């Protein structure tokens, strides 16, 4: 299953990728994109089974990326986990209304983050 | 600027450094920044807009910035390169985003982070709004969280 990490911070992408690798995800299954626009291009080219998406990004931000993705037939129910520093409740509500499956507020340590995303990997290979 | 607008940034900074980075970050007494150009060598900036306006600037020495991002990324970094700049930008992003949950009077949008080194005169502070500096000390070196936020009229 392909997992797409969407974050404009290369440091955060590497941290999230490291967490996935530590939990047995194959490196070949992990794809990175630096903003929503680049992520959309990847999503159109490949089949993605799980999205890990930041909110504040240039070009196309996370919330608009999610809205666009949910309008695409292959991704109407694909798990999308938003991992963002945006902690205000009204932002969480907005994200859920846009179609986010799970919302995680940074900073979050590796173990806690995997507890949030691990269920979406069960039974996948 | 009222203390209630500073406390969310203090709390978010403490949480980030203590709980996430595992660093004991001790806050000193906040003070009014007399010269807004008087910052350390590395400054990570987030603009605040929406119901209010302002900015948050996280400032470090070069050495402290390198050490803290090394701790954050789990890799020993040696120079003030793109990775360190990226990392300090993410740190201020987390502080500003987290602080919003306790600034309930405002609906705030945060900008993308920017990072500058050297001359702090490149920072565009909102005009006429004082800057409050919160000094912190950690085992990896000191840093300052500088907040400028317009009070509700």
Interface residues (C-beta under 8 A of the other chain):
Chain A: X8 X9 X10 X11 X12 X14 X15 X18 X55 X56 X57 X58 X84 X85 X86 X87 X88 X89 X90 X91 X105 X106 X107 X108 X109
Chain B: X15 X16 X19 X20 X21 X69 X72 X73 X74 X82 X83 X86 X87 X89 X90 X93 X94 X95 X96 X97 X98 X100 X101 X103 X107 X108 X110 X112
